[in-house]
Amino acid sequence: MRCEHAYLAGTGDIRNWGQQIGGQMAGNRSLQFEPYIEELEGEEIPDAQGNFFKPYTVTFYLIELPEAQQRFMKDDQQRQRINQKIKDHTIVWTPDPTNPRKHIESFEGSNLA
């Protein structure tokens, strides 16, 4: 799973916010992961409007693949789609260019060698 350009109110939110977003992406708020994360702080860069922001990259290491739960999904079709795709694809959330308060979900290639 990968979420790009998520808003971060402060660096103290990185771990909690990453877990929250990951749970939403997977449709399962009980992610099983190792007790450490990798966090990289980038250099300030300008966005398309000329405002500066500092990107952070955070990596969580899952112990097992999550299974989407119906209570966190819009419908059963969405749950089944997530459960199938998460096995061999990367779920990617990117900002919606037409609405900054929304995201676009896509799936990248196969994770299997």
N, C-alpha and C positions, 0 to 999 in steps of 0.2 A: 504494500500500500504506500502511496506517496501523495502528500498534499502540498501543493505549491502556493507560495505567497499568501499564507494565512495571516491574518492580522494578529499581532502580539502586543498586548497592552504594556507588558514589561517582562524583562528576562526572568523574573521569578515565576512567571506563568508557563514557561516552556514545557516542563515535564507534565503538569496537569493538563494543559491545553493540548499537547500532543496525544496524551492518552484519551482525552475526550474526543478529539477529531478521529483518531484511529477507531474508537468504539463506534462512532457514527458511521464511518466508512464501511466497517465490517458488519454493522447491524448487530453488534454484540458488545455490551459494555464491560464484559469480564474478559479482557484480553490477558492471555498468559504469556508473560515475557520475563526475560532474565532480569536480575536486580541491578542492572547498570544500563546507562545510555551513553551515547557519544553526542557531544554537542560542539559544533564549530561556529565561531562568530566570524562573519564576513566583514568586508570593508564597506563603508557607506557609499551608496550609489544613487544616482538620480532615477526617478521613475519617468513615465512619459510626460507628466505635467511639470517636470523640473523639481519636484519635491524629493528630498533625500530620505532614504531609509537604509537600515542596516539588516542584511539578511542573516538568518541563523539556519543552520542545518542540524537537525536532531534525528538520531537513529535509535530506534528501539529494536531489540532482538527478540522476536516472538519465539516461544518454546513450541507452540503448536498453532496451526491455522485455526482461526476462529470460524465458528459456524453462525451464520445470520439467524437471529431469533425473530419470530413473527411479530412480537410486540414492538420491535424497533423498525419495522418495515411498513411501507405504505400498503402493500398487499402481498399475497403469497407469491405472485409472479416475480416481484422484485427480490424477495427472499431466495427463491430458487435460482434466479439469475446470479445473485451475489455468491451464493454457495458454490455454484458451478464455476464461475469465473475465477474466484479466489484460489482455486486449486492450481491453476496453471497460467494465470495472468496477473499483471500488476494493476490494481485499481488506482486510478489517478484522479485527483480533484484539482481543478485549476479554476481561477477566477473567471466568472462569466463577463466578457467584455461589454455586454449590453446592460448588466445590472451588477454593480459592485457588491451587493448584499447577497449574491447567489454564487453557486459554483456549477461547474460542468463536470460530470463524471464520465470517464472513459476507461478503456482497458487496453493495456499495452501487451503485445506479443505473448509468447509463451515463456514461462520461467523454467521449463523443463529442458534439460540438456539433451 
